[in-house]
Amino acid sequence: MCSEVNNRKIEETPSSTNPADYGSNLRIIECSAQIRELQTIIRDKNTTRSDFKFYADRLIRLVIEESLNQLPYSDCSVVTPTGAIYDGLKYRSGNCGVSIIRSGEAMEQGLRDCCRSIRIGKILVESDAETHAARVVYARFPDDIAKRQVLLMYPIMATGNTVIQAVNVLKDHGVPETAIILSNLFCTPVAASMVVSAFPDMKILTSELHASAPNHFGQKYFGTD
């Protein structure tokens, strides 16, 4: 009986790496040879810390750029130096970033490089040493975050527990799911299933859906490994 139960649990564990199996709000950025190389370098145990940070920053920038494409834009017109009228686009006002401490802070500079004056809040989620349950111990946001579009930054999703707690805090502060975009580098099928089930209206953008997540990311990036 125990063997049958264990086999059933294994079969029920999400394993699909096809984003279509998780709904239309989970998107993987187009995987070019360049992105595949960056992912390979980040996963390689022999990569030095300086190379790791350099190539991680490159991948972060690509994910952030694509995340910004998910934000709402408004039509606008400008006058060029030659006096011509150019019909273009501009961001709607009220965007902000929120990083999940600590690994999420690695993505802050990439966002600032794209949006110079954007405001960034922070959430600290810790796991209980005995139960491994995630709990929020610190959160700091712009006062009007309920009126903003939020780019939630967290590079590694292995289980989804940390992100679920962070999104719950944002919702407690009045931010609707539809106003949250999760910017992520590496995601497992288990995490994708957990987060999509909990927040079906939240957009998720990642570079890879893979059974194994590089959980050493934060320690390697900040030099604490």
Buried (B, 14 or more C-beta within 10 A) or exposed (E): EEEEEEEEEEEEEBEEBEBEBBEEBBBBBEEEEEBEEBBEBBBEEEBEEEEBBEBBBBBBBBBBBBBBEBBEEEEEEEEEEEEEEEEEEEBEEBBBBBBBBBBBBBBBEBBBEEBEEBBBBBBBBBBEEEEEEBEBEEBEBBEEBBEBBBBBBBBBBBBBBBBBBBBBBBBEBEBEBEBBBBBBBBBBBBBBBBBBEBBEEBBBBBBBBBEEBBEBBBEBBBEEE
